[in-house]
Amino acid sequence: MEQNRDDKTHALERLAELRGSIDNIDASLVHLLAERFKLTERVGELKADHGLPPADESREARQVARLRELAEDSHLDPEFAEKFLAFIVAEVIRRHERIAESRES
Ligand SMILES: C=C(O[C@@H]1C=C(C(=O)O)C=C[C@H]1O)C(=O)O
């Protein structure tokens, strides 16, 4: 009984420790995404200023191939890595379209 309580206390301590590290990683992800969006915003402005299209499928294909390889090397599911990139890129393109529209009006 006493042993069970010790085990559980230990498990709860370990859980809090792991969650602390997860919180740090989540914070890094948010910071990295914010930096990425600052850069893509500049790309969107550059494209709009020079009449370039918001999306670039050949660039995206190269990014997907590269990320899938990196994911495999890091033992991350490449399908997940691809979906994650697609989710971000879709939002970037939406923003580029908005920038282009605002230049037109
Ligand atoms: C940022 C760009 O615009 C779009 C968004 C991309 C991205 O978020 O990485 C990649 C290609 C484009 O479809 C770009 O052309 O580099």
The ligand as a Tripos MOL2 file, in Angstrom:
@<TRIPOS>MOLECULE
LIG
   16    16     1     0     0
SMALL
NO_CHARGES

@<TRIPOS>ATOM
      1 C1          6.7590   31.8190  -48.7120 C.2       1 LIG1
      2 C2          6.4860   31.5780  -49.9980 C.2       1 LIG1
      3 O1          5.1650   31.5210  -50.4930 O.3       1 LIG1
      4 C3          4.3590   30.3500  -50.3860 C.3       1 LIG1
      5 C4          4.4960   29.7700  -49.0410 C.2       1 LIG1
      6 C5          5.5210   28.9080  -48.7730 C.2       1 LIG1
      7 C6          5.9470   28.6310  -47.3630 C.2       1 LIG1
      8 O2          5.2050   28.9890  -46.4350 O.co2     1 LIG1
      9 O3          7.0440   28.0730  -47.1680 O.co2     1 LIG1
     10 C7          6.2030   28.2830  -49.8370 C.2       1 LIG1
     11 C8          5.8670   28.5110  -51.1280 C.2       1 LIG1
     12 C9          4.7460   29.4040  -51.5280 C.3       1 LIG1
     13 O4          3.6450   28.6420  -51.9480 O.3       1 LIG1
     14 C10         7.5460   31.4090  -51.0050 C.2       1 LIG1
     15 O5          7.2420   31.4300  -52.2160 O.co2     1 LIG1
     16 O6          8.7170   31.2670  -50.6150 O.co2     1 LIG1
@<TRIPOS>BOND
     1     1     2 2
     2     2     3 1
     3     2    14 1
     4     3     4 1
     5     4     5 1
     6     4    12 1
     7     5     6 2
     8     6     7 1
     9     6    10 1
    10     7     8 2
    11     7     9 1
    12    10    11 2
    13    11    12 1
    14    12    13 1
    15    14    15 2
    16    14    16 1
@<TRIPOS>SUBSTRUCTURE
     1 LIG1         1 GROUP 0 **** ****
